[in-house]
Amino acid sequence: MKHRLGLTLCLAALLTAFSLPAFAHPHVWITAKAEVVFTDGKVTGIRHHWVFDEAYTAYVTQGLDKNNDGQFSPEELQDLATENAASLNEFEYFTTLKVKGKAQVFDEPREARMVMEGKQVAMSFLLPLKSTAPAGGTLAIEIDDPTLFVYFSLADQSSVTLASAPQGCITSIAKAKPLDAAMQKILQDEGAIQANPNTSFGVEYSNKAIIACP
């Protein structure tokens, strides 16, 4: 079996590998951090850091311990990081960035890396803008999967940071709503979800950050 799959294939494979109700939507859980990158007063991209859940980690790292030392080095995980990052365009990078209300277009991810953080694999990558955007005014970021196939959460209120931002920028963060028992029950109904594959579960399950710069 080929285990160094892109994210698209990994998610599809998880559907086959796990048939228990516990693995109904969401199939993958990610704790996210994001750093908005500025250069010379302009927004140039977003640097993501995603920590995947232990079940996903166990699946995608099978067969990657090349030297059989019981650990996964960044070098052993590099192909997985590269392929996962390359496949993200199919999901629109799970990221929306608007500058003064205008949606920005992302270029291909760069600098993809993976490391182990305890028992979980973490991926970081730079998501550059195709065209830089002026920093003045309001920037809005959303990190989510509207179908809740992947559930993103922010670790805390400092999970969205700024790099080389102009002085005076202020960040306000709204974390995604936790999945309560009622929503978990709805998400267990795979038949309903498969019958409506484009279902969106609402903005309350999106992580948002508003950045106001002078």
KAWORA-V341634 format. One record per pair of residues at least 6 apart in sequence whose C-alpha atoms are under 8 Angstrom apart, sorted by the first residue. I is the first residue (numbers start at 0). J is the second residue. D is the distance in Angstrom with one decimal. If there is no record, write none. Layout:
BEGIN
[[I,J,D] [I,J,D]]
END
This chain:
BEGIN
[[2,58,8.0] [2,59,5.9] [2,60,7.0] [2,61,6.3] [2,62,6.8] [2,63,7.8] [3,59,6.8] [3,60,7.7] [3,63,7.9] [3,78,6.7] [3,79,5.0] [3,82,7.5] [4,59,7.5] [4,79,6.6] [4,82,6.6] [4,83,7.2] [5,79,7.0] [5,82,4.6] [5,83,4.3] [5,84,7.6] [5,85,7.3] [5,86,5.7] [6,82,7.3] [6,83,4.6] [6,84,7.6] [6,86,5.9] [6,87,7.0] [7,83,7.8] [7,86,6.3] [7,87,7.8] [7,89,7.7] [9,59,7.1] [10,26,7.4] [10,27,7.8] [13,26,7.3] [13,55,7.9] [13,58,8.0] [14,22,8.0] [14,26,7.7] [20,187,6.3] [21,187,7.8] [23,186,6.5] [23,187,5.2] [23,188,7.6] [23,189,6.6] [24,147,6.4] [24,148,5.3] [24,149,7.5] [24,186,5.3] [24,187,6.4] [24,189,7.6] [25,147,5.5] [25,148,4.6] [25,149,5.2] [25,150,5.8] [25,186,7.4] [26,148,5.6] [26,149,5.9] [26,150,7.9] [27,51,7.2] [27,52,6.7] [27,55,6.4] [27,148,6.9] [27,149,4.8] [27,150,6.4] [28,51,5.9] [28,52,5.4] [28,149,5.9] [28,150,5.0] [28,151,6.2] [28,152,7.9] [29,49,6.0] [29,50,5.4] [29,51,4.7] [29,52,6.3] [29,149,7.3] [29,150,6.2] [29,151,4.9] [29,152,6.3] [30,49,5.7] [30,50,5.1] [30,51,6.7] [30,151,5.9] [30,152,4.9] [30,153,5.5] [30,154,6.1] [31,47,7.3] [31,48,5.8] [31,49,4.6] [31,50,6.4] [31,151,6.5] [31,152,6.0] [31,153,5.1] [31,154,6.7] [31,158,7.2] [32,47,6.0] [32,48,5.1] [32,49,6.5] [32,153,6.4] [32,154,7.3] [32,158,4.7] [32,159,5.9] [33,45,6.5] [33,46,5.6] [33,47,4.6] [33,48,6.2] [33,158,6.3] [33,159,4.8] [33,160,6.4] [34,45,5.6] [34,46,5.0] [34,47,6.5] [34,159,5.6] [34,160,4.7] [34,161,5.3] [34,162,6.5] [35,42,7.4] [35,43,8.0] [35,44,6.2] [35,45,4.6] [35,46,6.4] [35,159,7.5] [35,160,6.3] [35,161,4.8] [35,162,6.1] [36,42,6.0] [36,43,5.7] [36,44,5.3] [36,45,5.7] [36,46,7.0] [36,161,6.2] [36,162,4.9] [36,163,6.7] [36,164,7.3] [37,43,5.5] [37,44,7.3] [37,134,7.8] [37,161,7.5] [37,162,5.9] [37,163,5.3] [37,164,5.3] [37,165,8.0] [38,163,6.6] [38,164,7.6] [40,133,6.7] [40,134,5.9] [40,164,6.7] [40,165,6.0] [41,131,6.1] [41,132,5.4] [41,133,4.5] [41,134,4.9] [42,128,8.0] [42,131,5.6] [42,132,5.1] [42,133,6.2] [42,134,5.7] [43,127,5.9] [43,128,5.5] [43,130,7.4] [43,131,5.0] [43,132,6.9] [44,105,7.9] [44,125,7.0] [44,126,5.5] [44,127,4.0] [44,128,5.1] [44,131,7.9] [45,125,5.9] [45,126,5.1] [45,127,6.3] [46,123,7.2] [46,124,5.7] [46,125,4.3] [46,126,5.9] [47,122,7.9] [47,123,5.4] [47,124,5.5] [47,125,6.3] [47,126,7.4] [48,121,6.9] [48,122,5.7] [48,123,4.3] [48,124,6.8] [49,121,5.4] [49,122,5.2] [49,123,6.3] [50,116,7.9] [50,119,6.6] [50,120,6.0] [50,121,4.2] [50,122,6.5] [51,119,5.9] [51,120,5.7] [51,121,6.1] [52,119,6.0] [52,120,7.7] [53,118,6.3] [53,119,5.3] [53,120,7.8] [56,118,7.6] [56,119,5.7] [56,120,5.6] [60,71,8.0] [60,76,7.8] [63,71,7.1] [63,75,6.0] [63,76,7.0] [64,70,6.4] [64,71,5.6] [64,72,8.0] [64,75,6.7] [65,75,6.9] [71,114,7.6] [71,115,6.9] [72,114,6.8] [72,115,7.6] [73,112,7.2] [73,113,5.8] [73,114,5.2] [73,115,7.8] [76,112,7.8] [76,113,5.8] [76,114,7.1] [77,111,7.9] [77,112,6.2] [77,113,6.3] [79,113,7.8] [80,111,5.7] [80,112,5.4] [80,113,5.5] [80,122,6.6] [81,111,5.8] [81,112,7.3] [84,108,6.2] [84,111,6.4] [84,124,7.4] [85,107,7.3] [85,108,6.9] [87,93,7.7] [88,107,7.7] [93,142,5.6] [93,143,5.3] [93,144,5.8] [94,140,7.2] [94,141,5.7] [94,142,4.7] [94,143,6.6] [95,102,7.1] [95,103,7.6] [95,139,7.9] [95,140,5.6] [95,141,5.0] [95,142,6.6] [96,102,5.8] [96,103,5.7] [96,138,7.1] [96,139,5.7] [96,140,4.6] [96,141,6.6] [97,103,5.7] [97,138,5.6] [97,139,5.1] [97,140,6.5] [98,132,7.1] [98,133,7.9] [98,134,7.8] [98,136,7.7] [98,137,6.1] [98,138,4.5] [98,139,6.5] [99,136,6.2] [99,137,5.3] [99,138,6.2] [100,137,7.8] [100,138,7.6] [100,139,7.8] [103,128,7.0] [104,128,5.9] [104,129,5.9] [104,130,7.5] [105,126,6.6] [105,127,5.8] [105,128,4.4] [105,129,5.3] [106,126,6.7] [106,127,5.4] [106,128,5.4] [106,129,4.9] [107,126,6.7] [107,127,7.1] [108,124,6.4] [108,125,5.6] [108,126,4.7] [108,127,6.7] [109,124,5.9] [109,125,5.1] [109,126,6.5] [109,127,7.6] [110,123,7.7] [110,124,5.2] [110,125,5.9] [111,122,7.0] [111,123,5.7] [111,124,4.3] [111,125,7.0] [112,122,5.6] [112,123,5.4] [112,124,6.4] [113,120,6.7] [113,121,5.5] [113,122,4.4] [113,123,6.4] [114,120,5.8] [114,121,5.4] [114,122,6.7] [115,121,6.0] [134,165,7.7] [134,212,6.4] [135,211,7.6] [135,212,5.1] [135,213,5.5] [136,211,5.7] [136,212,5.3] [136,213,6.2] [137,209,6.9] [137,210,5.7] [137,211,4.6] [137,212,6.4] [138,209,5.8] [138,210,5.0] [138,211,6.4] [139,207,7.1] [139,208,5.8] [139,209,4.7] [139,210,6.4] [140,207,5.5] [140,208,5.2] [140,209,6.5] [141,205,6.5] [141,206,5.5] [141,207,4.5] [141,208,6.7] [142,151,7.1] [142,205,6.2] [142,206,5.2] [142,207,6.6] [143,149,7.8] [143,150,6.9] [143,151,5.7] [143,204,7.4] [143,205,5.1] [143,206,6.3] [144,150,6.6] [144,151,7.3] [144,205,7.6] [145,198,7.6] [145,199,4.8] [145,200,6.0] [145,201,7.0] [145,202,7.8] [145,204,7.7] [145,205,7.5] [146,196,7.6] [146,197,6.7] [146,198,5.7] [146,199,4.9] [146,200,6.2] [147,199,7.7] [147,200,7.1] [151,175,7.5] [151,205,7.7] [151,206,7.4] [152,174,6.8] [152,175,6.1] [152,206,6.8] [153,174,6.1] [153,175,7.5] [153,206,7.1] [155,174,8.0] [156,172,6.2] [156,173,7.9] [156,174,7.7] [159,170,7.9] [159,172,7.4] [159,208,7.1] [160,170,7.9] [165,212,7.2] [165,213,8.0] [166,212,7.9] [166,213,8.0] [167,212,6.2] [167,213,6.3] [168,210,6.6] [168,211,5.4] [168,212,4.1] [168,213,6.6] [169,210,5.6] [169,211,5.3] [169,212,6.5] [170,208,6.7] [170,209,5.7] [170,210,4.5] [170,211,6.6] [171,208,5.5] [171,209,5.2] [171,210,6.4] [172,206,7.7] [172,207,5.8] [172,208,4.4] [172,209,6.5] [173,206,5.9] [173,207,5.1] [173,208,6.2] [174,205,7.1] [174,206,4.7] [174,207,6.4] [175,203,5.9] [175,204,4.4] [175,205,4.7] [175,206,4.6] [175,207,7.6] [176,203,5.5] [176,204,5.0] [176,205,7.4] [177,204,7.4] [186,192,7.5] [192,198,7.2]]
END
